[in-house]
Amino acid sequence: MVERIPQHRHCNECGKAIVSTEKYCSEECKTKRDTKLKQRKRQLLLLYFGSFIAFVILVMFSFVRF
């Protein structure tokens, strides 16, 4: 016989099956996910800023004649 599995979702952080409309199984998973997202945003911002600074330096050196 086939066993029926109730409709469920999986926690966006840990992957645990949950039978609700929430995205996370607990507040702990929600705070972990928020922390990871903030860290990724910070890293992306630093990457953009560093790339911009490197581009400005390269442009400045391209106009300097030795």
LINQUI-V412094 format. One line per field, one symbol per residue. phi: phi as a letter, one per 20 degrees, with the letter a starting at -180 (. if undefined). psi: psi as a letter, one per 30 degrees, with the letter a starting at -180 (. if undefined). burial: I if it has 16 or more other C-alpha atoms within 10 Angstrom, else O. A space follows every 50 residues. Layout:
phi = ???
psi = ???
burial = ???
This chain:
phi = .eeedfgbcdgfednffcdaefecebffffffffffffffffffffffff ffffffffffffeede
psi = kkkkklkllkkfefgkkkiaglflfleeeeeeeeeeeeeeeeeeeeeeee eeeeeeeeeefffkk.
burial = OOOOOOOOIIIOIOOOOIOOOOOIIOOOIIOOIOOOOOOOOOOOOOOOOO OOOOOOOOOOOOOOOO
